[in-house]
Amino acid sequence: MHHDKVISIILGGGQGSRLYPLTETRSKPAVPIAGKYRLVDIPISNCINSNITRMFVLTQFNSASLNKHIKNTYHFSFFSSAFVDVLAAEQTISNNNWFQGTADAVRQSMHHFLSHDFEYALILSGDQLYQMDFNDMLDAHIANNAKISIATLPVKEKEATSFGILKTDKKNIITSFIEKPDASVLPDWTSEVSDDMKKAGRNHLASMGIYIFNRDLLIELMSNPDTNDFGKEIIPQSIHKHKTLSYQFEGYWTDIGNIDSFFEANLGLTDPIPQFDLFNNNKRIFTRARMLPTTKISGTTLNRAVIAEGCIINAAKVEHSVVGIRSRIGNDSTIINTYIMGSDSYQTFEEVTSRTKIPMGIGKRCFIKNAIIDKNCRIGNDVRINGSVHSKDTETDTYVIKEGIVVVKKGATIPNGTVIS
């Protein structure tokens, strides 16, 4: 086993503008997913399940929620070398810039990595939903004497234009690479894939943004200050100089880049057999262990609902929705195609029954469809939120509409009787 020779570097992404407003007050890795986890739990859990236990999370800005989450979640034994460290862009005397790209983030943090003993650096993206055993990739990397390995995913022609696409020879060594190719050149960019993938029409190999670098090569590449990005610069410039292996992955993988894909990935968990499997002993997703009560449901019709712990639900109907921790939904309300993130704490009985201030959660007789309700929102009674293809993109102090999805901002109050559509 080689996992004691690896450190893992999780790139937490930039300012997350495409996930705005979920990233308005928190860094991208801290965005809540699936009702009880955060985005960063996915790559960290993949590492822990692969016995890779030395991890750095690189983030553009230090959000308190990310630090608190990691500090409260990933406790390792006093005797083990395991750790998860958050590194934010540091403004130093010699450098006062934000990270200029993925490679720049790694370059600025190199001194932290080099104080550890490792032979291989596993570089991961912090905004993807997938389950993968990195040891298989590492074994292939070592067996082939590669300097760099790239995890690749066979994709269909119509998806290929939004990825870095590469070609390999018979030994899975990468021979050429093109970033976001034009559809017209795609016939020249097919690769050898398994029969299952051929049947599915997935003949193009896309880079998943998951890399292994040998330590000495990483040091060498990072000493050139002109390259800022792995996908756009380092990979295309390296494949002809350094032996680069393609490691094909055929499992479920999705990039949570924007509100649309974020929404889809979360609601996908309500499918009869979700592509992302949270119910697997060997691929467990770890998160903060909260001491929450059971969820209490009364008089509600539930259909394809995923409900986290600690909720009090009196709604008439919850359908094709994910309901996060400590959510409260009042009588006669209907929730459809919605991700409710829940709340960070409970209110007292007095606060919930107060006549003057709208309590946290969702009130009575509400109708909510095609929405994301961020944490700690207060939605009054008789509120109608109905996102659809006809909804215009807008932004107010309390909500944003993007691509037909209404996103209610964290901590927002939506007064009784409000209509948003």
FENJOFEN-V872687 format. One line per field, one symbol per residue. phi: phi as a letter, one per 20 degrees, with the letter a starting at -180 (. if undefined). psi: psi as a letter, one per 30 degrees, with the letter a starting at -180 (. if undefined). burial: 1 if it has 24 or more other ideal C-beta (glycine too) atoms within 12 Angstrom, else 0. A space follows every 10 residues. Layout:
BEGIN
phi->???
psi->???
burial->???
END
This chain:
BEGIN
phi->.dffdddddd efnffmffeg efdfcbfgfe ffclnbdcgf fffffgfffe mdcdcddecf ceegffffff feddedfgee efacdeddgd edfebcdfge rfffffffdg fffffdebdc dedceeccda cbefffffff gffelfeccc fccfcfgfef fdcedcdcef emefdbbcel ffgfeggede cfcfggffge mdddedfemc cdcfgfffff ffeefeedcf fecffgfefe ecfdeedecd efbbeeecgg fffffffffe fgcffeeedc gecfeebfed edffedccmd edblddcfen eccdffbccl bddeglfccf gmeccclcdd fncebeefgf ffefeecfff odfeleccbl cddfflecdf eledccfbfe fffbbcfdbc dclmdedefg mfddfgmfdc b
psi->kgffgklkjj jglbfhffgk gfgegllefg kklgffllef feeeeeeefg gjgjkkjkle ljkeeeeeee efeiklkffl gkljkkklkk jlefkgllkf aeeeeeefge feeffljlfk kjklkghkjl kkjfeeeeee eeeghlekkk klkkllefff fglkklklaf ggkkflkkki lkeffeffhl lklleeeeeg gifkjkkggj lkkkeeeeee effjffkfke eeeeeeffff ekjkkkjkkg akkkkielee eeeeeeffff lejkfjjfhk efhkklakjk illlkkkkgk kkkhkjkllg ljjglekjkh lkjlkgkkkl kglkkkhkjj falfllllee eegkfekklk akalhljkkh lkjllhljka lhkjjjklff kkklkafflk kkhgkkjklk glkjlkgkkk .
burial->0010111111 1111010011 1111111111 1111111111 1111111111 1111111111 1010111011 0011000000 0111111111 0000000010 1111111111 0110010111 1111111111 1111111101 1101011111 1111111011 0111111100 0111011110 1000010011 1010001000 0111111111 1111101100 1100001111 1011110110 0111111111 1111111111 1111111111 0001010100 0000111100 0100100001 0101111111 1111111111 1111111111 0011111111 1111000000 0000000111 1111011111 1111111111 1111111000 1000000111 1111111111 1111000101 0
END
